[in-house]
């Protein structure tokens, strides 16, 4: 009888052990490597920023660097990373610090804080079609009682930027893409495994119908107001 009880005890222990191992989070399977985060990491982006006013574009080109400068424990004892964003007109110029952000990352999400405002950048596990409220921890609303949804798409699909192919990426669709006669809205971020963000697009425009002599073609869309920005990763590594 004692031998039987001992056997049942051993069997139960093995089963529990197997169950515990099965639920241990797998960082790669959950997609945590879409946002690697270590002190010293840096990324440099070529940025094209275009503002439209009364159909007249004003374009600015520059480079932007995001550098993980330090880490610390915040008031809740959570490991937090300090990221310094710097800009320069071109590769021959010196970097000038532009802003500071902090990021926390765990098995559930990546939260970025900038200008005292928190944004949920990613949630885990990463799955196609999965949605979340990026503004869950701030006061931004699309409508009075509705927050904008972010959605995953193109999981582990290749993505090409300037003839460089990233084999395994995921795209975060920021809001519902909109293309009407009056408004255009297309915003997204693309992340690559083991690298992080490789591309960001922000493109919002308000149109009207142009029927004046200033239009090249009568009836052509006239951009009353708009902002279009492209951030393309060109370099990454450790400082």
C-alpha positions, 0 to 999 in steps of 0.5 A, spaced: 500 500 500 505 504 501 509 503 495 502 504 491 501 511 494 509 513 493 508 511 486 502 515 485 505 521 489 511 521 484 506 520 478 503 526 481 509 530 482 511 529 474 505 531 472 505 537 475 512 539 473 510 537 466 504 542 467 509 548 470 514 547 464 509 547 459 506 554 462 513 557 462 513 563 458 517 562 451 520 569 450 521 568 442 514 565 442 511 571 445 514 576 441 519 579 446 524 579 441 521 584 437 523 589 442 530 588 445 532 592 450 539 593 453 543 599 456 547 601 450 543 599 444 542 605 439 538 606 433 539 611 427 533 613 423 533 617 416 527 622 417 523 625 412 518 630 415 513 634 411 507 639 413 502 641 408 498 648 409 494 650 403 497 645 399 504 647 400 509 642 403 514 644 407 519 638 407 525 637 412 530 631 412 534 629 418 537 624 422 534 621 429 538 617 434 534 613 440 539 611 445 538 606 451 542 610 456 541 607 463 536 603 467 533 604 474 528 601 478 522 606 479 518 607 485 514 601 484 521 597 483 520 596 476 526 596 472 525 602 467 530 604 461 532 611 460 532 613 452 535 619 449 533 621 443 537 626 439 537 629 432 542 632 427 541 635 420 546 629 417 551 624 418 557 630 418 553 634 424 554 632 431 548 630 435 543 634 439 539 631 445 532 632 443 528 629 448 528 623 454 523 617 454 523 611 459 520 604 457 518 598 461 518 591 458 515 585 461 512 579 459 505 582 457 507 589 454 512 595 453 510 601 455 513 608 453 512 614 457 514 621 453 512 628 456 509 625 462 504 621 457 504 613 457 503 609 451 502 601 450 507 600 444 506 593 444 503 587 447 505 580 448 504 575 446 504 578 439 498 575 434 495 577 428 489 581 429 490 582 436 488 589 438 489 593 444 488 600 447 495 604 446 492 610 450 489 605 456 494 609 461 493 616 458 487 621 457 487 621 449 480 619 446 478 618 439 471 620 441 468 622 448 468 614 450 472 611 445 480 609 445 484 608 439 485 601 437 492 598 435 492 592 431 498 587 429 498 584 422 503 581 418 506 577 423 513 574 421 512 576 414 519 579 410 519 587 410 523 591 405 526 598 406 530 601 401 532 594 398 534 591 405 529 585 407 528 584 414 526 576 414 521 576 420 517 582 422 510 585 425 506 591 423 502 595 428 496 598 425 495 605 429 488 606 428 483 604 423 486 606 416 482 612 413 481 614 406 475 618 404 474 624 399 475 629 405 480 625 410 486 621 409 489 617 415 495 612 415 499 610 421 503 604 422 510 602 425 514 596 423 518 591 428 523 586 426 525 580 431 532 581 434 532 589 432 526 593 434 522 598 430 525 599 423 520 603 420 514 608 422 509 612 418 505 618 420 500 620 414 494 624 416 491 629 411 485 633 410 483 634 403 478 639 399 476 640 392 481 645 388 477 649 382 482 655 382 487 657 377 492 655 382 491 647 381 495 644 375 489 640 374 482 642 375 478 638 380 485 635 383 485 634 391 487 640 395 491 639 401 488 644 406 492 641 412 497 635 413 503 632 416 507 626 413 513 623 416 517 617 415 522 614 419 527 609 416 532 605 420 539 605 417 543 603 423 543 600 429 548 597 435 551 598 441 554 605 444 
